[in-house]
Amino acid sequence: MTAPESLLRTPLYHRHAAMGARLVEFGGWEMPVQYSGIVDEHQAVRNAAGLFDISHMGEVEVSGPEALNYLQYVTTQDIAALETGQATYALLCQPDGGIVDDIFVYRLMDRYLVVVNASNTAKDIEWMLEHTNQFDVELQNISPELTMLALQGPSAEAILAQATDANVVNLPFHAVTSGNVLANVPVLIARTGYTGEDGFELFTENSYAEQLWDGLLELGNDAGIKPCGLGARDSLRFEACLALYGHEIGADINPYEAKLGWVVKLDKGDFIGREALQKIKQEGVTRRLVGFEMVGRGIARGEYAIHSIDDKPIGTVTTGMPAPSIGKNLGLGFVPIALAKTDSELDIIVRNKPVRARVVKTPFYQTRYKKS
């Protein structure tokens, strides 16, 4: 089936099509959802390495004399704590504390790089521009110019180390550097990712996209690397309980409900949403995101209703699926505080029937980031 002309395509679209990827619409983009199969690709990342095209993500350069002050004001994190060559996870919040988006901020030598979610790029940039008036700062959307790849898994370091002149072996978690990959491809290299595994995210100009993609797959062939699509990216982040916009976070969800209070630095000074978030923290939340395991036979899916065991509607599943690394049917969802404790019992409404579930500790999968 031919995709609508309005769908965007990354510089690697023709590679994906030639490799037999199943292509789907995602956030306005035509993207590969799988190649060899979601579970196969998922296990490749957990046991060896996977390569993802994530060029649909949005990238914004923030520069100027007051770039730091600006980012301090529009994000929840303490950006001032970042040294050159460091990155951090952060949130953009509304004045009422609702989440505009989750982002990554990279502090480079003379500017900051902000990476936003693909489906939110236009909205986020508009939001960020709306709050530049009081700052001497410049924002530039460089998304159309950049290819972004994610090389993830326990073999990612060894594969990249043989391909680059950058010292990636000693690159700390959430650090960023630059170097040449495959001899002549200039790449910004960050030890970041959204799979729960060690790995890297690579930024380069679009003209190098196919060379970088092909070269990394060839170098990693003996290590078991596989090209991976959005399906495995979702199952991997789900097992690690990493939030996805439109599911675990959104405009009607605040960071404390979503268990993201750790990225809200109330003592750093004024920022958008600070007053509301301070009040929410003081008063406490009435619901919280929890992980649950299906006890009865059934698979929880996003948007399925969650009921109390006495059949009262209490929430909605945000993400649910069989977890390939764990071998259980698991899910995430928001429930009242009284039922957010481990071992609390719930019912998930599957095909109009209640199926018993039990709240369990999160993350489901123990992440293996290289933090030493």
N, C-alpha and C positions, 0 to 999 in steps of 0.2 A: 504494500500500500504506500502510495506517495504521500509524504508529509506535507502539510500546508506550507505555502510559501512563506508565511509569517514566522515560522520557527527559525530560531537562530542555530547556527552550527559552529562548533569549535574548529580550529585549524586542522584537527585530526579526524574530522568527520569521515573523509574518504578512506582513511586507514581503518577506522572501525567498520565501515561498510565492507571493505575488501576482506577483513578478517572474519566476516560472518557474524558480527555482533548483532544482537537484537536491539533495535533502536526504538526509543519511545519518547514521548513529549515529557519534559520535566522543566517546570518553571519558565516556559517559553522557549526552551532549547530542545533540539533533537539529540538525545544522548543515548549511549549504550547502557542498557540495563543489565546485560550479561553477555558473555562469550561462550565459555564451556559449560556454564551453569552456575547459579548463585552459590550453592553449597560447595562446589568444587573450588570456586574462586575464594570463597570465605576461608576454607581450610588451607588454601595456598598461602594466604596472608598470615594465618595463625602459625603455620609450620615452616614456611619458607619466605616467599615474598610475592607481593602483588603490585601491579602498576596501574594507576588510575589516571584518566584524563579528567581533571577538574577545572578545565579552562572556562567553564561556565560561571565560576565564582567571580565576584566583582572585586576590583582593586582600585583603591583611591590613594593617591599621594597627598600627604598633608605637609606643607612647608611654610616657611615664613617666620618672622621674629617671634610670633606668639603661637606657634604650632603646639607647643607643650601646654600652654595655658588653655588653649582651645580644646585639646583632647581631654584635659583634666575636667573641663566643664561638660562635655557631651558624653563622656563614658563614666561607668561606675568604678573602674579600676584606678589605682594610683599610678598613672603613667609616669610620674616624676621618679618613681622607683626604678624605672627601666634604664639600664646603661646601654650605650651604643652596642649593637649586636645582640640585643635581647628582645624577646617577644612575650606577649601575654594575652590570655583570653579575657574578654571584657564584654560588657553589655551596653547597648544604647537603650535608655529608658525614657518613657514619657513622664511629664510632670506628676501624673498619678501613680507612678511606679510600675506601670505596665511595660512590657519589654517590646521595644521597637525591633531589635535584632540582637543576635549574639555575633561577635566579631573577633578577629585577631588583630592585634596591633604590633607592628615590628618597628623598632627604633633603628634606623639606619644612620649613616654618617652625617648626612645633612638634611634629613627629612624622615618622615614616618610613613609607613605603608600600612593601610587598613584594608583587611580582607573581609568582605561581607558575603552573605548568602546570595546565590544566583537569583532566586525568585524575588529577592528584596533589593537588588542593586539600585534600580531607579528610585524606589521609595526611600532607601537609606541615604542616597546621595542628596535627594531633595531635602530630607530631614537635616542632614549635616550642613547643607548650604544655608538653610533657614537660620542657623545659629552662628553664622560667621560674622554677623554685623559688628559686634563689639570687639572683634579680634583682628589683628594684622596677620592674616593667615591666607594661604592659597590652597584650594582643593582642586585636584586634577583627576578626572576619571581616566585611568589608563587601562581599564579592562579590555578594550578592543585591541590593544597592542600586545597583550601578554598571553602566553601559554602557561598553564599551571598543571604540573603533574604531582601525584603523590606516590612515592615509593615506600611501601609499608611492609613490615614483617621482620622476623628475626634475622633474615639474611640480607636485609636492606643495606646495612652498613658495609658489609663485605662487598656487595655488588657496586655500591657507589664509590667506595674507597679505591677500587681498581680503575674507576672511570674518571676520576677528577684529581686535580692538583691541590684542591682544598683539603685541609686536615679534618675530615669528617669523623674520624675515629674519636678524636678528642673534643668534638663539638658537643657542648652540653645540651641537655634537654631545654627546649624553648630558646635556643640560641640561633642566630642567623649569621651567615658569612657569604662570601662570593668566591667564585673560582671558575675555571674552565672545566667542562665535562666533555669527554670524548675528544680531547685535545683542543677543539676550537669552538665549543659552544659556551658562550658566557652565561652563567647561571647564578641566580640568587638562591642559596641553599639554606633551608630552615629545618631544624630538628623538631618538627611539629607534625601533626596528623590527627585523624579522627577515627582511628580504628581500635585503639587500646593497645596497639603494638608500638615498638620502636620503629622509627622511620623518618622520612624526610619529605618536605614539600619543596618543589623546584619551580622557579619562575624564570622564564626566558622569553625572548622575542619570538613572535609567531613564525618568523622565517626559519627558525631552528626546530620547530615543533616535531616534524617527522624524523629528523636526524636524531633528536634526543629520545623520542619514543622507541624507534627501531633499535638504536644502539643499546639502550638499557635492557630491552627484552632479549637482545642477542647475548649481552654480557651475563645476564642472569639465567640463561637457559639451563646451564648445568646445576644451578642452585634451586631449580624448580619454580622460577618466577612465572607468573601468569598475568595476562591482561585482565583487568577486573572492571566491572560495571557498577552502576548505582545500586543494584540489588545487594551485592555483597558489601558495599560501603554502608548501606543501611543496616544490614544484619550485624556487621562488625561493631558499628557505633552503638547499636541497641544492646548488645551483650555487655559493652563497657558502660552502659547507661549514660551516654553522652547525648545531650539535648538536641532536638531537631526542631527548627522553627516551624510553627503551624501544628506541632504535636505537643512537645513538652514545654515549649515557650511560645508566647504570643502577646498581643496587645492587652488581653484580659487576664494575663498571668504575671504575677510579680516574682522577683528572684527568690524570695524566701519560701514561697509555695513550691517553686521548682527546684529547691535544694541548691540554689546558686548564690546563697548569701555570702559565700566566701569570695566572690568577685565584686562585692559591694563594699567600698571603703568609705564609710560614713565620716571618718575623722580626717579625710584629706582636704576638706574645704568644700565649697559650694559646687554642686553639679546638678544637672537636670534630673529631677526626681528625688533629690536627697531628702527634702522635708517629708515627702510622703513615705519614703522607704524607712526613714527614721521612726516614724509613727507606727508603721506596720511591724517593724522589729520590736518596738516597745510593747505594743498591744498583743502581738502574736498573730499567727495566721489561723484560719478556720479550716483549711484543707491543706494537704501536702501530697506531693508526688511520691508514689510508692512503687516498688517492684512486687510482682506477685507470680506465684507458680500455680499452674492449673492442677488441681487435685483430681477433679473429675475429667472425663474424656471430652476433649474439645480444645479448639485453638482460639485464643483471644485475638481479635483484630481491631485495628484503629477504629474508633467511634462506636464500638460496642458499648452498650450500657453496663454500668456496674451497679448492683443492688446490694443492700444489706441482706443478711441471711433471713430476715423477716420480710423480704421482698419490697423494701423501700428504695426508690432510685437515689443513689448517692454520688454518682460520678460517671465518668466516661473513660474508656481505654484510649490512651494516646498513641501507643505503639504495642503491637503484640504479634508474636510469631513463634514457631519452633526455633530454639536456639541451637545452631549446628555444633558449637563447641561444647555444649553442656548436655544436650540430649533431652531437654525438657521443653514443654510449652510454657513460655513466660510472657509477661506483659508489664506495661507501665501505665499508670493512671493516677488521677487525682481523687483522693477520698477524704472524708472528714477526719480531723485530727484524732478523734477517738478511735478510729479504725486504722490509723497509720502505723501502729506498733507491729513489730515482727510477730508472726503467727496469728494475727487477726484473720478471721475468715470472711470472705466475700462471695458473692455470686456474680459471674459474668454471664450476660444474656446472649447465648449463642443460638441462632435460629429460633428465637422466641422462647428458648428454654434456659432456665438457670443452671449453670455449671459451676461447681464449687471451686474456689481458688483460695490460696493462703498467702498473706504478705510475707515476703522474705527480704533478707538483707541485700543491699545493692552496693557496688555494682555486681551484676551476675557473674561477670568474668573478671578475674584479677588482672588488671592492666600490667603491661611489661615495658613501660617506658624506661629509657636508659637515663637514670637520674644521677648516677655517680660520676 
